Amino acid sequence: MVLVRAVFFLLAMAVNLGAQPLSKGFEYFYSLDYDESVAEFERAVAANPEDPEAYNHLAQALLYREMFHAGALESELVTGNNPFLRRQKMEPRAENIKRFDEAIAKAMSLAQARVSQNPRDAKANYALGVAYGFRANAGFLIRKAYMDALRDATQSRKLCNLVTEIEPGNVDAKLVQGLHDYVVGSLPFYMKFVGFLAGFRGDKEKGIATVKMVSEKGTLNKLDAQILLGVIYRRERRAADAIPLLRPMIARFPRNYLFRLELAQMYSDLGDKAKALETFDEIERLKKAGTKGYERLSGERLAFARGNMLFWYQDFDAAIEQLKLATAHPESLDLNNATMAWMRLGQCYDMKKQRAAAKPAYRAAIQMAPASEVAKESRRYLDAPYVRRD
């Protein structure tokens, strides 16, 4: 859902160890009930204090709770027209990131101890690869330590390569391989030749094919592969391929409103404005009906999504109406969406030649997050009006 805006979170999500059917912790996780998910995995850690997988599960829930809070889970953030390294740094709550770091350290320690006893222990090597994947995620989104994050992601790939060498039939472990190929293949040219990549140059098409294979033949990671394949298709402007993946997710996790928001965006990407608006209307109906899970979706967030879509369709009057609703209470949006809503509002006014209304909107975007890419762009429009270039 501003990323180079990034896809390192793809690697971290790929190393879920949840089994099918899902445990209660992962049912909560995929339904966006992160507090409940964290609580379930904390109980699992207490019951299995020597199990590295238990700590990985807890770390995953803690990290994704922060990503959700920051608005970093929406694949809107990974569209193909954004380079990989531009997303604003997350500002996590200190206690949560401390707990995440402790869980990762414990998972690594326990897994490494088992690997030291038996270097061919596939389960322990996979758990260690999982931990490196999550640490890569945090390094990218939270610490903005790109090289450290890529180094950890590559180590995760190496460990999963070892797992598939030990267990050639382990389809699930190939998900990290596929995503690593895709991510590295998407990186800027200058980043593909750092020494620790150890010969990995990436291959986007090969990576997509591997993820698709896991989405069809995997066991533990089949669900994650389906979700991530949809994210990749979105980024690659293959919305028609993503929609069939989204619909089962909406049915399987009805409390997860992000899937419906993504469906609306997919229709928009396909040029089907009517179906996009119908999907937004359905989301609004579910929210007004008090559907469980939709109380977390603010009216401002829905207004921004609708207004942003209308902006791209050059329906500026309707977009302004929605964006004014979104910016009336920007504190109800995450920081990325709040700054973008103000900038979009300014751009709409510029397109209507209402310069006096556009400038205050750009100033509001800058004030929300002065160091962000959106603020940087908004400063340009203070000097010269926004001009649409499709």
C-alpha positions as CSV (number, residue, x, y, z in Angstrom):
1,M,0.0,0.0,0.0
2,V,6.9,6.2,-1.5
3,L,9.0,3.0,-1.6
4,V,11.6,3.2,-3.8
5,R,9.4,2.6,-1.8
6,A,10.6,-1.0,-0.9
7,V,10.0,-4.7,-1.2
8,F,12.3,-5.9,1.5
9,F,9.2,-6.5,3.6
10,L,8.4,-9.2,0.9
11,L,11.4,-11.2,2.1
12,A,10.3,-11.0,5.7
13,M,6.7,-11.9,5.0
14,A,7.9,-14.9,3.0
15,V,9.4,-16.7,5.9
16,N,6.2,-17.4,7.8
17,L,6.4,-20.7,9.5
18,G,2.7,-21.0,10.2
19,A,1.1,-24.4,9.2
20,Q,-2.2,-25.0,7.4
21,P,-4.7,-24.8,8.8
22,L,-3.5,-21.6,10.5
23,S,-2.9,-21.4,14.2
24,K,-4.9,-19.0,16.2
25,G,-1.9,-16.6,16.2
26,F,-1.8,-16.5,12.4
27,E,-5.6,-16.3,12.0
28,Y,-5.3,-13.1,14.0
29,F,-2.2,-12.0,12.1
30,Y,-3.8,-12.2,8.6
31,S,-6.9,-10.5,10.0
32,L,-4.9,-7.5,11.1
33,D,-5.6,-8.3,14.7
34,Y,-2.0,-7.7,15.7
35,D,-2.4,-7.2,19.4
36,E,-4.2,-10.6,19.7
37,S,-1.5,-12.2,17.4
38,V,1.3,-10.9,19.6
39,A,-0.4,-12.2,22.7
40,E,-0.9,-15.6,21.2
41,F,2.8,-15.9,20.2
42,E,3.9,-14.6,23.6
43,R,2.0,-17.5,25.1
44,A,3.7,-19.9,22.6
45,V,7.1,-18.6,23.6
46,A,6.3,-19.1,27.2
47,A,5.2,-22.7,26.5
48,N,8.2,-23.5,24.2
49,P,11.1,-21.3,25.4
50,E,13.7,-23.4,23.5
51,D,12.0,-23.2,20.1
52,P,13.5,-20.7,17.7
53,E,10.3,-20.8,15.5
54,A,8.2,-19.5,18.4
55,Y,10.4,-16.4,18.7
56,N,10.3,-15.9,15.0
57,H,6.5,-15.9,15.1
58,L,6.5,-13.4,17.9
59,A,9.1,-11.2,16.1
60,Q,6.9,-11.3,12.9
61,A,3.8,-10.2,14.7
62,L,5.7,-7.4,16.5
63,L,7.2,-6.1,13.3
64,Y,4.0,-6.2,11.3
65,R,2.1,-4.5,14.0
66,E,4.6,-1.6,13.6
67,M,4.4,-1.7,9.8
68,F,0.6,-1.7,10.0
69,H,0.7,1.3,12.4
70,A,3.0,3.1,10.0
71,G,0.9,2.3,6.9
72,A,3.7,0.2,5.4
73,L,1.6,-2.9,4.7
74,E,-0.3,-1.5,1.7
75,S,1.0,-2.7,-1.6
76,E,0.1,0.8,-2.9
77,L,3.5,1.6,-1.5
78,V,5.3,-0.7,-3.9
79,T,3.9,0.3,-7.3
80,G,6.4,0.1,-10.1
81,N,6.8,3.8,-10.7
82,N,8.6,4.2,-7.4
83,P,12.2,3.4,-7.0
84,F,13.1,0.9,-4.2
85,L,14.9,3.1,-1.7
86,R,12.7,6.2,-1.1
87,R,10.3,5.2,1.6
88,Q,10.2,7.4,4.6
89,K,11.8,5.9,7.7
90,M,9.3,4.3,10.1
91,E,9.3,5.7,13.6
92,P,8.5,2.6,15.7
93,R,7.5,2.6,19.4
94,A,10.8,2.0,21.3
95,E,9.4,-0.7,23.5
96,N,8.1,-2.7,20.5
97,I,11.3,-2.6,18.5
98,K,13.2,-3.6,21.6
99,R,11.0,-6.6,22.0
100,F,11.4,-7.4,18.3
101,D,15.2,-7.2,18.6
102,E,15.2,-9.5,21.6
103,A,13.0,-12.1,19.9
104,I,15.2,-12.1,16.8
105,A,18.3,-12.4,18.9
106,K,16.9,-15.3,20.8
107,A,15.7,-17.1,17.6
108,M,19.1,-16.7,16.1
109,S,20.9,-18.0,19.2
110,L,18.7,-21.1,19.5
111,A,18.8,-21.9,15.8
112,Q,22.6,-21.3,15.6
113,A,23.1,-23.6,18.6
114,R,21.3,-26.4,16.7
115,V,23.1,-25.7,13.5
116,S,26.4,-25.9,15.4
117,Q,25.5,-29.4,16.6
118,N,24.2,-30.5,13.1
119,P,25.1,-28.3,10.1
120,R,22.6,-30.3,8.0
121,D,19.6,-29.6,10.3
122,A,17.2,-28.3,7.7
123,K,14.6,-27.0,10.3
124,A,17.2,-25.1,12.3
125,N,18.8,-23.6,9.1
126,Y,15.4,-22.5,7.9
127,A,14.6,-20.9,11.3
128,L,17.9,-19.1,11.1
129,G,17.0,-17.9,7.6
130,V,13.7,-16.7,8.9
131,A,15.3,-14.6,11.5
132,Y,17.7,-13.0,9.0
133,G,14.7,-12.2,6.8
134,F,12.9,-10.4,9.6
135,R,16.0,-8.5,10.6
136,A,16.4,-7.4,6.9
137,N,12.9,-6.1,7.0
138,A,13.6,-4.1,10.2
139,G,16.9,-2.9,8.8
140,F,15.2,-1.5,5.7
141,L,11.9,-0.1,7.0
142,I,13.0,1.0,10.5
143,R,16.7,1.6,10.5
144,K,17.1,2.6,6.9
145,A,20.3,0.6,6.9
146,Y,20.0,-0.5,3.3
147,M,23.3,-2.4,2.9
148,D,22.8,-4.2,6.3
149,A,19.3,-5.1,5.2
150,L,20.4,-6.4,1.8
151,R,23.2,-8.4,3.5
152,D,20.8,-10.0,5.9
153,A,18.4,-10.7,3.0
154,T,21.2,-12.4,1.1
155,Q,22.1,-14.5,4.2
156,S,18.5,-15.6,4.4
157,R,18.7,-16.6,0.8
158,K,21.9,-18.6,1.3
159,L,20.4,-20.5,4.3
160,C,17.2,-21.3,2.3
161,N,19.4,-22.5,-0.6
162,L,21.0,-24.9,1.9
163,V,17.6,-26.1,3.1
164,T,16.6,-27.0,-0.4
165,E,19.9,-28.7,-0.9
166,I,19.3,-30.8,2.2
167,E,15.6,-31.3,1.3
168,P,15.2,-31.0,-2.5
169,G,11.4,-31.4,-2.2
170,N,11.0,-28.5,0.2
171,V,9.0,-26.1,-1.9
172,D,8.3,-23.7,0.9
173,A,11.9,-22.7,1.3
174,K,12.0,-21.7,-2.3
175,L,9.8,-18.7,-1.6
176,V,12.7,-16.7,-0.1
177,Q,14.8,-17.7,-3.2
178,G,12.1,-16.4,-5.5
179,L,11.6,-13.2,-3.7
180,H,15.4,-12.6,-3.4
181,D,15.7,-13.0,-7.1
182,Y,12.8,-10.6,-7.6
183,V,14.1,-8.0,-5.1
184,V,17.7,-8.0,-6.3
185,G,16.6,-8.0,-9.9
186,S,14.6,-4.8,-9.1
187,L,17.4,-2.9,-7.3
188,P,19.2,0.0,-8.9
189,F,22.2,-1.0,-11.0
190,Y,24.8,0.3,-8.6
191,M,23.5,-1.9,-5.8
192,K,23.6,-5.2,-7.7
193,F,27.4,-5.5,-7.5
194,V,28.1,-5.2,-3.8
195,G,30.4,-8.0,-2.6
196,F,28.2,-9.7,-0.2
197,L,25.6,-10.5,-2.9
198,A,28.0,-13.4,-3.7
199,G,27.1,-13.8,-7.3
200,F,23.4,-13.2,-6.9
201,R,22.4,-10.7,-9.6
202,G,18.7,-11.2,-9.5
203,D,16.2,-12.1,-12.1
204,K,12.7,-10.6,-11.8
205,E,10.9,-13.1,-14.2
206,K,12.6,-16.1,-12.6
207,G,11.7,-14.8,-9.2
208,I,8.0,-14.3,-10.1
209,A,7.9,-17.8,-11.6
210,T,9.3,-19.3,-8.3
211,V,6.8,-17.4,-6.1
212,K,4.0,-18.6,-8.4
213,M,5.2,-22.2,-8.0
214,V,5.2,-21.9,-4.2
215,S,1.7,-20.3,-4.4
216,E,0.5,-23.4,-6.2
217,K,2.6,-26.2,-4.7
218,G,3.7,-25.0,-1.3
219,T,2.4,-26.1,2.1
220,L,3.6,-23.9,4.9
221,N,4.1,-20.8,2.7
222,K,1.4,-21.3,0.1
223,L,-0.8,-18.6,1.6
224,D,2.0,-16.1,1.9
225,A,3.1,-16.9,-1.7
226,Q,-0.4,-16.1,-2.9
227,I,-0.5,-12.8,-1.1
228,L,3.0,-11.8,-2.2
229,L,2.4,-12.8,-5.8
230,G,-0.5,-10.4,-5.7
231,V,1.8,-7.6,-4.4
232,I,4.3,-8.3,-7.1
233,Y,1.7,-8.4,-9.8
234,R,0.5,-5.0,-8.6
235,R,4.0,-3.6,-8.7
236,E,4.5,-5.0,-12.2
237,R,1.2,-3.5,-13.4
238,R,-0.4,-6.9,-13.8
239,A,-3.6,-6.0,-12.0
240,A,-5.7,-8.5,-14.1
241,D,-3.5,-11.3,-12.7
242,A,-3.7,-10.0,-9.1
243,I,-7.5,-9.8,-8.8
244,P,-8.1,-13.6,-8.9
245,L,-5.6,-13.9,-6.0
246,L,-7.3,-11.2,-4.0
247,R,-10.8,-12.5,-4.1
248,P,-10.1,-15.7,-2.1
249,M,-8.2,-13.7,0.5
250,I,-11.2,-11.4,1.0
251,A,-13.3,-14.5,1.6
252,R,-10.7,-16.2,3.8
253,F,-10.0,-13.1,6.0
254,P,-13.1,-10.9,5.9
255,R,-11.8,-8.7,8.7
256,N,-8.8,-7.6,6.7
257,Y,-10.0,-4.5,5.0
258,L,-6.6,-4.0,3.2
259,F,-7.5,-6.7,0.7
260,R,-10.6,-4.8,-0.4
261,L,-8.7,-1.5,-0.6
262,E,-6.2,-3.3,-2.8
263,L,-9.1,-4.7,-5.0
264,A,-10.4,-1.2,-5.6
265,Q,-6.9,-0.1,-6.6
266,M,-6.5,-3.1,-8.9
267,Y,-9.7,-2.1,-10.7
268,S,-8.5,1.4,-10.9
269,D,-5.2,0.2,-12.4
270,L,-7.2,-1.7,-15.0
271,G,-9.1,1.5,-16.0
272,D,-12.3,0.2,-14.5
273,K,-13.4,3.3,-12.6
274,A,-17.0,2.0,-12.0
275,K,-15.8,-1.3,-10.4
276,A,-13.3,0.6,-8.3
277,L,-16.0,3.0,-7.0
278,E,-18.3,0.0,-6.4
279,T,-15.6,-1.6,-4.2
280,F,-15.1,1.6,-2.3
281,D,-18.9,1.8,-1.8
282,E,-18.9,-1.8,-0.5
283,I,-16.1,-0.9,2.0
284,E,-18.0,2.1,3.2
285,R,-21.2,-0.1,3.6
286,L,-19.3,-2.6,5.7
287,K,-17.8,0.1,7.9
288,K,-21.2,1.7,8.5
289,A,-22.7,-1.7,9.2
290,G,-20.2,-2.2,12.0
291,T,-18.6,-5.2,10.3
292,K,-15.8,-6.6,12.6
293,G,-12.4,-5.3,11.6
294,Y,-13.7,-2.3,9.7
295,E,-13.8,-0.1,12.9
296,R,-10.0,0.1,12.4
297,L,-10.5,1.8,9.0
298,S,-10.9,5.5,9.5
299,G,-13.3,7.5,7.4
300,E,-10.4,9.7,6.5
301,R,-8.3,6.7,5.2
302,L,-11.2,5.6,3.0
303,A,-11.7,9.2,1.8
304,F,-8.0,9.4,0.9
305,A,-8.1,6.2,-1.1
306,R,-11.1,7.3,-3.0
307,G,-9.8,10.8,-3.6
308,N,-6.4,9.5,-4.7
309,M,-8.1,7.3,-7.3
310,L,-10.3,10.1,-8.5
311,F,-7.3,12.3,-8.9
312,W,-5.7,9.9,-11.3
313,Y,-9.0,9.8,-13.3
314,Q,-8.8,13.6,-13.5
315,D,-12.2,13.9,-11.7
316,F,-10.8,16.8,-9.7
317,D,-14.0,18.2,-8.2
318,A,-14.9,14.8,-6.7
319,A,-11.3,14.2,-5.7
320,I,-11.2,17.5,-3.9
321,E,-14.4,16.7,-2.0
322,Q,-12.8,13.4,-0.7
323,L,-9.4,14.8,0.0
324,K,-10.9,17.6,2.0
325,L,-12.6,15.0,4.1
326,A,-9.3,13.1,4.5
327,T,-7.3,16.2,5.5
328,A,-10.0,17.5,7.9
329,H,-8.5,15.1,10.5
330,P,-5.0,14.1,9.2
331,E,-4.2,12.6,12.6
332,S,-6.5,9.8,11.6
333,L,-4.1,8.8,8.8
334,D,-0.7,7.4,9.0
335,L,2.1,9.9,8.3
336,N,2.7,8.7,4.7
337,N,-1.0,9.0,3.7
338,A,-1.5,12.2,5.5
339,T,1.3,14.0,3.7
340,M,0.2,12.5,0.4
341,A,-3.4,13.6,0.9
342,W,-2.3,17.2,1.4
343,M,-0.1,17.1,-1.7
344,R,-2.8,15.5,-3.8
345,L,-5.3,18.2,-2.7
346,G,-2.8,20.9,-3.7
347,Q,-2.3,19.2,-7.1
348,C,-6.1,19.0,-7.7
349,Y,-6.4,22.7,-7.0
350,D,-3.5,23.4,-9.3
351,M,-5.2,21.5,-12.1
352,K,-8.3,23.6,-11.6
353,K,-6.1,26.8,-11.7
354,Q,-6.9,27.6,-8.1
355,R,-3.4,28.5,-7.0
356,A,-4.4,30.4,-3.9
357,A,-6.0,27.1,-2.5
358,A,-3.1,24.9,-3.7
359,K,-0.3,26.6,-1.9
360,P,-1.7,26.1,1.7
361,A,-2.2,22.4,0.9
362,Y,1.4,22.0,-0.2
363,R,2.6,23.8,3.0
364,A,0.5,21.4,5.1
365,A,2.2,18.4,3.4
366,I,5.6,19.9,4.1
367,Q,4.7,20.6,7.7
368,M,3.4,17.0,8.3
369,A,6.8,15.4,7.4
370,P,9.5,18.0,6.4
371,A,12.1,15.3,5.5
372,S,9.8,13.1,3.4
373,E,9.9,12.7,-0.4
374,V,6.4,14.1,-0.6
375,A,7.5,17.2,1.2
376,K,10.4,17.6,-1.2
377,E,8.0,17.3,-4.1
378,S,5.5,19.7,-2.5
379,R,8.2,22.4,-2.2
380,R,8.7,22.3,-5.9
381,Y,5.0,23.0,-6.4
382,L,5.2,26.1,-4.2
383,D,7.6,27.6,-6.8
384,A,5.7,26.3,-9.9
385,P,2.2,24.9,-10.2
386,Y,1.8,21.1,-10.6
387,V,1.3,20.1,-14.2
388,R,-0.1,16.6,-15.0
389,R,2.3,14.5,-17.1
390,D,0.7,11.1,-17.8
